[in-house]
Amino acid sequence: MLASWFLRRWKRISDKALFNEITKDIREGFFSYILLVMVVFTAFAIIYVTHLGRNLTSEIEKTSDRVGELDTEKRHLVLEISTLGEYNRVGLIVQSELGMRIPSNEDIIMLKIKHEN
């Protein structure tokens, strides 16, 4: 049944006038088909570029947050360095842990250096 329908259809298409009509329609609509394909392609390209833009925006926000965290950590470290490097604190650590003291006058030895000209 399907084969007979196909054969009848084929005979109609093989008719020269019908074939010419179909090719004429295809040639006239070719520009429209090309435009349709271009519009669909452009739509998908816009969707893809928008997706990429949103991903990059998200990445920029994450990087900005990380920069803020690192800046805060830097400030804390600078404060810690300045606290650890205070002169009084260093003096206390030297005296208590290393047993160092300020030398007395008897402990100081003066050396004279002769310059040769």
Buried (B, 14 or more C-beta within 10 A) or exposed (E): EEEEEEEEEEEEEEEEEEEEEEEEEEEEEEEEEEEEEEEEEEEEEEEEEEEEEEEEEEEEEEEEEEEEEEEEEEEEEEEEEEEEEEEEEEEEEEEEEEEEEEEEEEEEEEEEEEEEE
